[in-house]
């Protein structure tokens, strides 16, 4: 890739991020979906404002794209406070965290994305900072090292994680409010699409919004991304209005089928069915078959396929369900009689 190509890609990425930022709701009342989380969080923030203090620390968990970053920004806006954004992988040493904490203003919101990936020394420093608003800065090394206590102004930590089970209990218990973000219903995603289309000044009829929402995998971020791609198609190939027919044709071009499966999803299912007879097959083997990293298959494709009932995890490996065969228009192998040799795992799935 040439230097010019890299500049073009970087510029396109910056433009996409700018559009995503413009589509984010700014107030809790504008946030669509997650009704329980919104109600509970509203109580937390209103009570904090009435007391004239900072809000309790907040932990948000859930799959990527459900609105954790957006909610953190809304918390800061509702509290009238600035926000500092960082991530767990960026904090590899306790000194990194100490530098961030010592520069916070009173009442500031610190958003820590992927908090479960923070280093252990930094994590242990965070315990004291969350509970006592204090950190001990170590000066020197060995027997002569000295701990200097540093008092911190009250602040609100908003932690976000896609894997809440990896958080140690001492850290989890220090959050005053925890919330789990659920996948969105199609009707909620339809509202997201209509709102975003209005902000983007894109004409969308009701059926066009329904078509996009139905292929968005229960995730607002994906809904907004598909809307932008359908908008491009409608501007180039049609009169700029997104109808059901235009949305369907556009998403076919971008390889997103009627259930929201993309190229990677169908590659995983296709390999599992055609190469391995429906499984069971190990995840690493399946990843090699589709030419992707193991982590990509496990974290990007597999959760959605399991949730859609197309893939099952078993102790022996990944197994396709009958719905997967039907979705790809393939015929399941015949049931293997007990005691006869056959494809691995087929009897366990389709037999008795």
N, C-alpha and C positions, 0 to 999 in steps of 0.2 A: 504494500500500500504506500502510495506516495505521500509526501508532506501535504500536498494540496488536498488529497482525498481525506487525510486525517482531519484537516481543518474543516472540511465540509461536514464530515460526520460529527465533529464536536459542535459545530454550529447548529446542526439539525437536532442534536440531543439537547442543547441549551434551549432551543425553541420549543421542543416537546415539554421540557420541564417548566418553562414559562407558562405554557398553555395549561398544564396540569395545576400549577399554582393558582392560576386565574379561576379554575373551576372549583377550587376548594371552598366550601362554605366557611363563612367568617364567624358566625354566631351559632350557639347551640340550637336556636329555633330554626335555623336553616338546614341543619343536619338531617338527612333522610335516613330512615331505618334505625335499627338498634334501639327500640323504644324503651326497654328496661334500663339499658345503660344510660340513655339520655335522661330519664326520669331520676335515676339515682345520682348521676353526676350533677344534675341541676340542683338537687338538694344540698350536696356537698359544697358547691360553689356559692350558692345563695347564703348558706349559713356562714361560710368564711367571710363573705363580704359584710354580712350583718355584724360579725364580731370585729371587723376591721383588721383581721389578721390574714395570714397566708393559708392557702388550702392545704389539706392533708396530702401526703405523697400518694400518687396514683399509679397503679399497675394495670396496663392494658395488654391483654393477650389475644391471640387469634391469628388466622392465616394472613399472608401478605395481601395488601390491597383493600382491606376492609375499613380503613379510616383511622388507624391508630395515630399516625402523624397528624392528620387533620384535627383530631380531637385534642391533641396536645396544644396545637396552635389556638384552638377555640378556648381551652382552659386559660391560656395566657391572655387572650383577648377579653374574656369574661371577667378576669381578675384585674384587667388594666395593667398588666405587667409585661416586661420584655421577656423574650424566650431565647434560650441558648440551646442549640441543637448539636448533638454529637452521637457517637455510637459505641457499643461495647468493643468491637474490634479495634477502634482507634485508641482505646485506653489499655495499653499493654503494661504500664508501670504505675505504681502508686503515685509517683511524682506527676504523671500526666493528669491524674484525677485531682491531685492537690492544687495544681496550677489552675484548673478550671474552677474548682470550688472557691478558691481564695479570691477570684475575680468576680464572683457573683454579686449582684446588687440585692438589697433587701426586697423580698417578695418576688424575685425573679423565678421564672420557670425553667428548669433544666430538663430537657427532653433527651433521654438516653435510649436510643433505638438498639434493638438486639442486645438487651442488657444481659442476657444469659451468656454472651460471648466475652464478657469482661474478664480480665485476668484476676486470679485469686487475691494477690496483694491489694489491688485496687478495690476489689469487692469488700475486703475486710476493713479498709479505710472508710468505705461508703457506709458501713454499719453505724459508726460513731457519728458521721456527718448527718445522717438521716435522723438519728435519735437525739443527739445532744447538740447539733450544729457546731461541731468542733472536729478538728483533725489534728493529729500529731505529726509534725514534720520532722523527719529524722535527719540530723546534721552529722556528718562524719560516718566512719565505718568502724566495725570491730568493737572492742571494749570501750573505746572512747566516744562512741556514738551517743548523741544527745537528742532526746525527743522534746521538741518545742511545741507546746500547745498553741493552736491558732483558732481563735473564735470566728465562727462564720455567721453572717446575717441569716435570718430565717428565709428559707426558700422552699419551693415546691418541686420535688422530683417526680417527673412522669416517666416511668419505665415502660418500654414496649418490648414484647417478645413473641416470637412465633412458636416457641417451645417452652411453655411455662413449666413443664415437668423437670427441666434442667436447672431451674432456679433453686438454690439451697433454701431450706425452710427459714433460717435466720434472716435472710434477705427478704423473702416473701412476706414474713410476718411484720416487717417494718413499714409496709405500705398501709396507709389508713383506709384506702379504698381500692378494691381490685374488681376488674370487670373483664368478662370474656366476650369478644366480638364474634357474633354468629354470621354465617353466610346469609346473603340477602335473598328474599323471595322475589320472584319475577315481577310482581306488582311494584315492589319497592325500587327495583332496578329500572323499571319503566319511568318512575318519577325522576330518578337520577338522570336518565337519558334525556327526558323532556327539559329538565332544568339546564343541563349542560348545553343542549341544542339551542336553548334561548340565549344563553350567555355567549355562545359561539355565533349567534345570528344565523343559524341553519334552520331552514324550513323542514319540519318533520311531521308527517301525519301520524295519527295514533297507531296505526298498524305497523308503520316503519319503526316506531319506538319499541313496540312489542317484540318485533323480530330481533332487534339488536339486544334487548334485555334477555330474551330467551337463550341467547348464545353467549352470555357473559359469565357463565360459571359461578353465578352467585356473588360476583365481586365488582364493586363500583369502579375500581381502577381499570378493569378489563372493559367494562361497559363504556367508559369514557374513551378508551383507546380505540375500541371498535367504532364508536361514533365518529371519531376523527377520520378513520380510514374510509368509512362509508361516505362521509362528507366529501372526501377527495374524489371518490368514484362518481358520486352524483354530480359534482362540478364538471368532471371531464367527460363522462359518458351520457349524462342526462341534463335536465334543466336545473339541477341544484336542489330539487326537492327529494327528500328521503321518503320513499314509499316502501311497502313490504317487498315489492318486486325488486326495487333498486337495492334495498338492504340485503336481500337474499343473493342477488347476483354479485354484489360487492364482496360479501363474506365468502362466497364460493371462490372468488379470485384470491382472497387472502387465506384460503384453505381452512376456514372455520365452518364446521358442519352444523346441522340443525340442533345438535345437542351441546354445541360448544367445544367439541373436540378439535384440536388443531393438528398440524403435521406431526408433531412429536407424539401426541396421544395415539394417533392412528398407527404410527410406526411401531410403537410399543405393543399395541394390541395385535397388529398384523404379524409381527415377529413371533409373538407368543402363540398365536393361532396357527400360522403357516409353517413355522420352523420347529416349534416344540409341541405341536398337537394340543395346545391349550394348557400345557404345564402339567405338574409344577416345574418351575425353572428358577434358578437362583438369580438374584437381582443383578449381580455383576455380569453373569452370562447374558442376561437380557440387555444390559447396557451396551455390551460389546456388539451385540447383534444389531442394534440401532445406531451404533457409532456415536454414542454420547457418553459423558461421564456418569459414573454410578450415582453421584449426588444429584445430578440433573434429573435423572429418571425418578429417583426416590423423592425429591422435594418438589419437583415441578409437575410431572405427569401423574405419578402414582396416587397422590391424595385425591385428585379429582376423579380418576378412574374408579377408585374404591368407593368414593361417595356416590358416584353414578351407578354403582352396582355392576360394573363391567369387569372388575378385577378383584381378586380376593388374596389376602395374605394367609399363608398356611405355614406350619413348621417346616415343611419340605420345600417351600418356595412359592412363587407367584403363580396363581391359577386363574384362567379366564372363566367367566361365568357364562351360562347359556345366553344371557343378554348380549354379551360381547360378540358371539357368533352371529346373532341375529342382526346386530347393528352394522357389522361389516358385510352382511349378506352371504355369509359362509355357512356350510352345513357341518354341524358337529360330527366327530367320528362316531362310528357305531359303538355301542356299548360292548366292552370286552367281557366275555364270559369269565366267571370266577375260575381261577386256575390256569387260564390261557394266557399266553404272552401277548403283550400289546404295547401301545404307546404309554410312556410313563405318566402315571397320574390320571389317565382318562377314566379309569374305573372309579377312582375316588371322587371325581367330579360328577360323572353322569351315571355311575352305577349305584348299587345299593349300599 
